[in-house]
Amino acid sequence: MMHKAIMVMGVSGAGKSTIAAALADDMGGRYLDGDDYHPPSNVAHMAAGNPLTDDMRWPWLDILAQAVNAARQEQIIVFACSALKQGYRDYLTNAVPDLKLAYLDAPYDVVAARLAQRENHYMPTSLLDSQFAALEPPASPDAQASIDQPIADIVRALALSL
């Protein structure tokens, strides 16, 4: 049996990991962090302040989709993945049957403040502009919430729509 798969998406610093983990807990599911599936070369590229190219993303998205599909055999899966462009979301939607999309609407100033306080993360603040430049907000996500509110309220709003 295939359990539900939910992708929490948005720019770096929007709180994808925090919200996806809390949502998985709320739904009695398992959380996966899309960043954990990047090959070391991608992580090194981003840590050096360079945005990924599409050629670097496709293999990562393949690995991530395989992990999600394998894990959802056992339970609900909620995973964090930036999926900033519609093409990436289409790719994952084709690879992960019945994928649900939860979009974190993130004001630039809120994200910039969060990234400035972040420690020990490979995604430098200098890449924030490239994140917003690449962002193609989803036209009709299954769920959407603004990040400018408490985590519990975000999770509640998303869970009600999913």
C-alpha positions as a Markdown table, in Angstrom:
| # | Residue | x | y | z |
|---|---|---|---|---|
| 1 | Met | 0.0 | 0.0 | 0.0 |
| 2 | Met | 1.3 | 3.5 | -0.9 |
| 3 | His | 0.8 | 5.9 | 1.9 |
| 4 | Lys | 0.4 | 9.7 | 1.4 |
| 5 | Ala | 3.5 | 11.7 | 0.3 |
| 6 | Ile | 3.6 | 15.4 | 1.1 |
| 7 | Met | 6.3 | 17.8 | -0.1 |
| 8 | Val | 6.9 | 21.0 | 1.9 |
| 9 | Met | 8.5 | 23.5 | -0.5 |
| 10 | Gly | 9.8 | 27.0 | -0.5 |
| 11 | Val | 13.0 | 29.0 | -0.5 |
| 12 | Ser | 16.0 | 28.3 | 1.8 |
| 13 | Gly | 15.3 | 29.7 | 5.2 |
| 14 | Ala | 11.5 | 29.4 | 4.9 |
| 15 | Gly | 11.4 | 26.7 | 7.6 |
| 16 | Lys | 10.8 | 23.7 | 5.3 |
| 17 | Ser | 12.7 | 21.3 | 7.5 |
| 18 | Thr | 11.1 | 22.5 | 10.7 |
| 19 | Ile | 7.6 | 22.6 | 9.3 |
| 20 | Ala | 7.9 | 19.3 | 7.5 |
| 21 | Ala | 9.2 | 17.5 | 10.6 |
| 22 | Ala | 6.4 | 19.0 | 12.7 |
| 23 | Leu | 3.8 | 18.1 | 10.1 |
| 24 | Ala | 5.0 | 14.5 | 9.9 |
| 25 | Asp | 4.8 | 14.2 | 13.6 |
| 26 | Asp | 1.3 | 15.7 | 13.6 |
| 27 | Met | 0.2 | 13.2 | 11.0 |
| 28 | Gly | 1.9 | 10.2 | 12.5 |
| 29 | Gly | 4.3 | 10.0 | 9.6 |
| 30 | Arg | 8.0 | 10.1 | 8.9 |
| 31 | Tyr | 10.0 | 13.1 | 7.9 |
| 32 | Leu | 12.7 | 13.1 | 5.2 |
| 33 | Asp | 14.9 | 16.1 | 4.4 |
| 34 | Gly | 15.5 | 16.5 | 0.7 |
| 35 | Asp | 18.9 | 18.1 | 1.5 |
| 36 | Asp | 20.1 | 14.8 | 2.9 |
| 37 | Tyr | 19.9 | 13.3 | -0.6 |
| 38 | His | 22.2 | 15.8 | -2.3 |
| 39 | Pro | 25.5 | 14.2 | -3.5 |
| 40 | Pro | 28.6 | 15.7 | -1.8 |
| 41 | Ser | 29.5 | 17.6 | -5.0 |
| 42 | Asn | 26.2 | 19.5 | -4.8 |
| 43 | Val | 26.7 | 20.4 | -1.2 |
| 44 | Ala | 30.3 | 21.6 | -1.9 |
| 45 | His | 29.0 | 23.6 | -4.9 |
| 46 | Met | 26.4 | 25.4 | -2.8 |
| 47 | Ala | 28.8 | 25.9 | 0.2 |
| 48 | Ala | 31.1 | 27.7 | -2.2 |
| 49 | Gly | 28.3 | 30.2 | -2.9 |
| 50 | Asn | 27.2 | 28.8 | -6.2 |
| 51 | Pro | 23.6 | 27.9 | -7.1 |
| 52 | Leu | 23.0 | 24.5 | -8.5 |
| 53 | Thr | 22.5 | 24.0 | -12.2 |
| 54 | Asp | 19.6 | 21.9 | -13.6 |
| 55 | Asp | 22.1 | 19.2 | -14.6 |
| 56 | Met | 23.1 | 19.0 | -10.9 |
| 57 | Arg | 19.5 | 18.9 | -9.7 |
| 58 | Trp | 18.0 | 16.1 | -11.9 |
| 59 | Pro | 20.1 | 13.2 | -10.4 |
| 60 | Trp | 19.4 | 14.6 | -6.9 |
| 61 | Leu | 15.6 | 14.7 | -7.6 |
| 62 | Asp | 15.8 | 11.1 | -8.9 |
| 63 | Ile | 17.4 | 9.9 | -5.7 |
| 64 | Leu | 15.0 | 11.8 | -3.5 |
| 65 | Ala | 11.9 | 10.5 | -5.4 |
| 66 | Gln | 13.2 | 6.9 | -5.0 |
| 67 | Ala | 13.7 | 7.4 | -1.3 |
| 68 | Val | 10.2 | 8.9 | -0.8 |
| 69 | Asn | 8.5 | 6.1 | -2.8 |
| 70 | Ala | 10.4 | 3.4 | -0.8 |
| 71 | Ala | 9.6 | 5.0 | 2.5 |
| 72 | Arg | 5.9 | 5.6 | 1.8 |
| 73 | Gln | 5.4 | 1.8 | 1.5 |
| 74 | Glu | 5.5 | 1.9 | 5.4 |
| 75 | Gln | 3.9 | 5.1 | 6.4 |
| 76 | Ile | 3.0 | 8.7 | 5.5 |
| 77 | Ile | 6.0 | 10.6 | 4.3 |
| 78 | Val | 6.5 | 14.4 | 4.6 |
| 79 | Phe | 9.6 | 15.7 | 3.0 |
| 80 | Ala | 11.3 | 19.1 | 2.7 |
| 81 | Cys | 12.5 | 20.1 | -0.8 |
| 82 | Ser | 12.9 | 23.6 | -2.2 |
| 83 | Ala | 11.4 | 22.6 | -5.6 |
| 84 | Leu | 11.5 | 26.3 | -6.6 |
| 85 | Lys | 10.6 | 25.9 | -10.3 |
| 86 | Gln | 7.5 | 24.4 | -11.7 |
| 87 | Gly | 9.6 | 22.0 | -13.7 |
| 88 | Tyr | 11.1 | 20.5 | -10.6 |
| 89 | Arg | 7.7 | 20.1 | -9.0 |
| 90 | Asp | 6.3 | 18.5 | -12.3 |
| 91 | Tyr | 9.3 | 16.1 | -12.2 |
| 92 | Leu | 8.6 | 15.1 | -8.6 |
| 93 | Thr | 4.9 | 14.8 | -9.2 |
| 94 | Asn | 5.5 | 12.4 | -12.1 |
| 95 | Ala | 8.0 | 10.4 | -10.0 |
| 96 | Val | 6.0 | 10.3 | -6.8 |
| 97 | Pro | 2.3 | 9.2 | -7.5 |
| 98 | Asp | -0.4 | 11.4 | -5.8 |
| 99 | Leu | 2.2 | 13.8 | -4.4 |
| 100 | Lys | 0.7 | 16.6 | -2.2 |
| 101 | Leu | 2.3 | 20.0 | -2.3 |
| 102 | Ala | 2.5 | 22.3 | 0.8 |
| 103 | Tyr | 3.9 | 25.8 | -0.1 |
| 104 | Leu | 5.5 | 28.0 | 2.5 |
| 105 | Asp | 4.9 | 31.6 | 1.5 |
| 106 | Ala | 8.0 | 33.4 | 2.8 |
| 107 | Pro | 8.5 | 37.2 | 2.7 |
| 108 | Tyr | 12.0 | 38.1 | 1.7 |
| 109 | Asp | 12.8 | 40.2 | 4.8 |
| 110 | Val | 11.7 | 37.4 | 7.2 |
| 111 | Val | 13.9 | 34.8 | 5.4 |
| 112 | Ala | 16.9 | 37.2 | 5.2 |
| 113 | Ala | 16.7 | 37.7 | 9.0 |
| 114 | Arg | 16.5 | 34.0 | 9.6 |
| 115 | Leu | 19.4 | 33.2 | 7.3 |
| 116 | Ala | 21.6 | 35.8 | 9.0 |
| 117 | Gln | 21.1 | 34.0 | 12.3 |
| 118 | Arg | 21.7 | 30.5 | 10.9 |
| 119 | Glu | 24.9 | 28.7 | 11.9 |
| 120 | Asn | 26.6 | 25.6 | 10.4 |
| 121 | His | 24.4 | 25.4 | 7.3 |
| 122 | Tyr | 25.9 | 25.0 | 3.8 |
| 123 | Met | 23.4 | 27.4 | 2.2 |
| 124 | Pro | 25.0 | 30.9 | 2.5 |
| 125 | Thr | 22.9 | 34.0 | 2.8 |
| 126 | Ser | 24.5 | 35.2 | -0.4 |
| 127 | Leu | 22.4 | 32.7 | -2.4 |
| 128 | Leu | 19.1 | 34.2 | -1.1 |
| 129 | Asp | 18.6 | 36.5 | -4.1 |
| 130 | Ser | 19.1 | 33.5 | -6.4 |
| 131 | Gln | 16.5 | 31.6 | -4.5 |
| 132 | Phe | 13.9 | 34.3 | -4.9 |
| 133 | Ala | 14.9 | 34.8 | -8.6 |
| 134 | Ala | 14.4 | 31.1 | -9.3 |
| 135 | Leu | 11.1 | 30.9 | -7.3 |
| 136 | Glu | 8.0 | 30.2 | -9.4 |
| 137 | Pro | 5.3 | 30.1 | -6.8 |
| 138 | Pro | 2.9 | 27.2 | -7.3 |
| 139 | Ala | -0.4 | 28.3 | -8.9 |
| 140 | Ser | -2.5 | 25.9 | -6.9 |
| 141 | Pro | -0.7 | 24.1 | -4.1 |
| 142 | Asp | -2.7 | 21.5 | -2.1 |
| 143 | Ala | -1.9 | 23.6 | 1.0 |
| 144 | Gln | -0.3 | 27.0 | 1.6 |
| 145 | Ala | 0.7 | 29.0 | 4.7 |
| 146 | Ser | 2.7 | 32.2 | 5.4 |
| 147 | Ile | 5.8 | 31.6 | 7.5 |
| 148 | Asp | 5.2 | 34.8 | 9.4 |
| 149 | Gln | 3.2 | 33.0 | 12.2 |
| 150 | Pro | 3.9 | 30.4 | 14.9 |
| 151 | Ile | 5.0 | 26.9 | 13.8 |
| 152 | Ala | 1.9 | 25.3 | 15.4 |
| 153 | Asp | -0.4 | 27.6 | 13.4 |
| 154 | Ile | 1.5 | 26.8 | 10.1 |
| 155 | Val | 1.2 | 23.1 | 10.7 |
| 156 | Arg | -2.5 | 23.3 | 11.6 |
| 157 | Ala | -3.2 | 25.4 | 8.5 |
| 158 | Leu | -1.4 | 22.9 | 6.3 |
| 159 | Ala | -2.8 | 19.8 | 7.9 |
| 160 | Leu | -6.4 | 21.1 | 7.4 |
| 161 | Ser | -5.8 | 21.3 | 3.7 |
| 162 | Leu | -3.9 | 18.0 | 3.2 |
